[in-house]
């Protein structure tokens, strides 16, 4: 992989390599091609208490603001770094009401990482205007192990989910810089 596509994939990895604290705000960046490398221009923090359904609108608003600054500010990609968490399922496969309440209490109190059954990860998603998507993920228990993936429309299964659909939509709607290489 060379050029812009490699730079967008590298941006996802670099965002996860920089992620060395947990329980921090989400990060949204506009990514720009300077002719030789991908550079972030707009970096914004999205607070953890922001309702998840509001985040796509916030990203779209920030992307529109950046685009409206002029042709020199057209983004070649967008990055969203988020933290995710869950627990391993109990032996029966379905949590009880008490287990669901404990889950919510641990989430609210930011004590989730203290649970022995906790699974926490941080993922950086990068989307390009042409629908390409890159990700880099690490877990709280092993931040040195970074898992990377790349996806292209029509070439296998694209991941889904609220935030992924949102960042792909933002890239398609507001990104205007072409992706010059097919790698």
C-alpha positions in Angstrom: 0.0 0.0 0.0 1.4 3.4 -0.9 0.4 7.0 -0.8 -2.9 8.3 0.4 -4.5 4.9 1.2 -1.5 3.9 3.3 -1.6 7.2 5.0 -5.2 6.8 6.0 -4.6 3.3 7.3 -1.6 4.6 9.2 -3.7 7.4 10.8 -5.9 4.7 12.4 -2.9 2.9 13.8 -1.3 6.2 15.1 -4.5 7.2 16.8 -4.5 3.9 18.7 -0.8 4.1 19.5 -1.5 7.6 21.0 -4.3 6.2 23.1 -2.6 5.5 26.4 -5.2 6.6 28.9 -8.7 5.1 29.3 -12.1 6.6 30.1 -11.2 9.6 27.9 -13.4 11.5 25.5 -13.9 10.2 21.9 -11.7 11.8 19.3 -12.8 13.1 15.9 -10.3 14.3 13.3 -10.5 15.6 9.8 -7.6 14.2 7.7 -6.0 16.1 4.9 -3.5 15.1 2.2 -0.6 17.6 1.9 0.8 16.0 -1.2 3.1 13.5 0.6 1.3 12.5 3.8 -2.0 12.6 5.7 -2.2 15.3 8.4 -5.0 16.0 10.8 -6.4 19.6 10.8 -9.5 19.5 13.0 -9.2 17.6 16.2 -12.2 17.5 18.5 -13.1 15.7 21.7 -16.6 14.3 22.1 -17.4 14.0 25.8 -18.3 10.5 27.1 -21.6 11.7 28.5 -22.8 12.7 25.0 -25.7 10.5 24.0 -24.5 8.1 21.2 -27.3 9.1 18.8 -26.1 12.7 18.9 -22.5 11.9 17.9 -23.2 11.4 14.1 -24.7 14.9 14.0 -21.8 16.4 15.9 -19.3 14.8 13.4 -21.3 16.0 10.4 -21.5 19.5 11.8 -17.7 19.6 12.4 -17.0 18.2 8.9 -19.3 20.8 7.3 -17.6 23.6 9.2 -14.2 22.4 8.1 -15.4 22.0 4.4 -16.9 25.5 4.4 -13.5 27.0 5.2 -12.5 26.7 1.6 -11.2 24.3 -1.1 -7.8 24.0 0.6 -9.5 22.5 3.6 -11.3 19.6 1.9 -10.7 16.4 3.8 -9.5 13.1 2.3 -10.8 11.2 5.3 -12.2 11.3 8.8 -11.2 9.5 12.0 -13.3 8.6 15.0 -11.6 7.0 18.0 -13.9 5.5 20.5 -13.7 3.2 23.5 -16.0 0.2 23.7 -16.7 -2.1 26.6 -18.6 -5.3 27.4 -18.5 -8.3 29.6 -18.2 -12.0 28.9 -21.6 -13.6 28.9 -22.6 -15.7 32.0 -22.7 -19.4 31.7 -26.5 -19.4 30.8 -25.9 -16.9 28.0 -28.3 -14.3 29.2 -27.6 -11.7 32.0 -30.1 -11.4 34.8 -31.7 -8.0 35.7 -29.2 -7.7 38.6 -26.3 -8.3 36.2 -27.6 -5.7 33.8 -28.0 -3.2 36.6 -24.4 -3.8 37.8 -23.2 -3.3 34.2 -24.9 0.0 34.0 -23.7 1.1 37.4 -20.1 0.2 36.5 -20.5 2.1 33.3 -21.9 5.2 35.0 -19.3 5.1 37.8 -16.4 4.5 35.4 -15.4 1.4 37.5 -16.0 -1.0 34.6 -12.3 -1.8 34.2 -12.3 -3.3 37.8 -14.7 -6.1 36.8 -13.0 -9.5 36.3 -15.3 -10.2 33.3 -14.7 -6.8 31.6 -13.6 -6.6 28.0 -12.5 -3.0 27.0 -11.1 -1.9 23.7 -10.3 1.3 21.9 -10.8 1.5 18.1 -9.9 4.2 15.6 -12.1 4.1 12.5 -10.9 6.0 9.4 -13.3 6.5 6.5 -12.5 7.9 3.0 -15.0 9.6 0.7 -14.9 6.6 -1.7 -16.3 4.3 1.0 -13.0 2.7 2.1 -12.6 2.1 5.8 -9.7 1.3 8.1 -9.6 0.3 11.7 -7.0 -0.2 14.4 -7.9 -1.6 17.8 -6.2 -2.5 21.1 -7.6 -3.8 24.4 -7.1 -2.4 27.9 -5.5 -5.6 29.1 -3.0 -5.7 26.2 -2.5 -2.3 24.6 0.7 -3.3 22.8 -1.2 -5.7 20.6 -2.8 -3.7 17.8 -5.2 -5.3 15.4 -5.7 -3.6 12.0 -8.2 -4.1 9.3 -9.1 -2.5 5.9 -12.3 -2.7 4.0 -13.4 -1.6 0.6 -17.0 -1.4 -0.8 -17.9 -4.5 -2.7 -14.9 -6.5 -1.5 -16.2 -8.7 1.3 -18.2 -7.8 4.3 -18.1 -4.2 5.6 -18.5 -3.8 9.4 -21.7 -2.2 10.7 -22.9 -0.3 13.6 -24.1 3.2 14.5 -20.7 4.9 14.5 -19.3 3.1 11.5 -22.4 4.0 9.4 -22.0 7.6 10.7 -18.4 8.1 9.8 -18.8 6.5 6.4 -21.8 8.9 5.8 -19.7 11.9 6.9 -16.9 10.9 4.6 -19.3 10.5 1.6 -21.1 13.7 2.3 -18.3 16.1 3.3 -15.1 14.6 2.0 -14.1 15.9 -1.4 -10.5 15.0 -1.9 -10.1 12.0 -4.2 -8.2 8.9 -3.1 -5.6 8.8 -5.9 -4.2 5.3 -5.4 -6.0 2.0 -5.6 -3.7 0.2 -3.1 
